[in-house]
Amino acid sequence: MKSKRALDISALPPIENLKIGSFGYRCPEPLFKYGPVIHKGYYLCYILEGKGCFQYGSHYYSLSKGQGFLIEPDVIISCQAEKISPWEYAWLELRGPMVRQLLYSMKLSSANPVFHCKQNSHLKYYTQEIMTVQEQRLAASSDIIRLNGLYLLLLSEIIRQTAYAEFSSQEQKYLRQAVTYIEDNFSKNIKVNDISHFVYIDRSYLFSIFK
């Protein structure tokens, strides 16, 4: 086995700049309503199963499995499970100086509080692992370290999937622009370079989108 150079992590932001304040899970009865209520922290809530309605200030969002929503401090929110397929969801409370920077990188805000996590099985796995460890007494330091590690792994999975969903939606935008250009110029002798210049992307990237 070849030796590898050790990764210098000293330049990474200190972990104390981002902490998980709390974790929770809820599986409410049909039409169960939570709120209106005002929270004092930042929460990322993700839906594991079912459907529900999320009110954020004066805006309403109908959400389902594979989606999630942000709760910011000092905003009136309420949640209600659907009658036929009530949702099952969990949440992470985020604390620390890095929270706003993190949410900005995820493009989450009061104007855009909804995100997408399509690989639900990954979120379910970490949620179940966290709940299993939390049910223990956490007497050993290894249990506490494992629990904190699971919190961060869950958060990193949400961030990863949110970024992937944003990337996918951007690809769809490029695809629609390319198709529109082809339809509008079908009678002309258009080339791949013409399309890539119109969409402002590299031709090899354009090929990968159409595959």
C-alpha positions, 0 to 999 in steps of 0.5 A: 500500500502506498503511503499518502501525505497527511491532510493538514486540517489546521486551516479548516474552520474550528468545529466550535463555530458550528454546533447542533443544539438539539435534534428531534423527531415527530410522527404526528396524527393526521391533521395535527397542527403545531403552532403558530409559534416563534423559535429563537434558533435556526432549525433545519427540518426534513420530511422522511415520509408523508405530506404536510403544510408549512406556514412561514410568516404569511407564506404557505408551502405544501411539502412532502417526502424528500423536502425540508424547510428552514425555521429562522429566529423570531418568525411566526411558523406553523406546521400541519400534517396532511389528513390522508398521509400525515408527514413524519419529520425530524430536525436539527437545531443549528448554533454558532457563528457559522450558521448564517454562512452555512445557510447562505451557501445552501441558498436558504433564507426567509425568501427561500426556506424550502430545500430538497433531499431526494436520497431519503434513505440516507437521511432515514439511516442517520436519523435512526442511528441518532435515535438509537444512540440517544436512547442509551444513557451516554455514559461512555465518552465514546457514545457522546463522540459517536452521537455528535459525529452522527449529528454532523454526518446528518447535516453534511448529508442534507447540505450535500443533497441540497447542493446536488438538487441546486446543481440538477435544477441548473442543468435543467435550465441549461437543457431548456435553453438549448432545446429552445434554441434548437427549436427556434433555429431548426431550419438553419445549419446550427452546430454544437458550438452555436448552442453552447455559445447561446447557453454560455456553457462548455460544449463537453458539458452540454454533451453530458447534459443531453446524455 
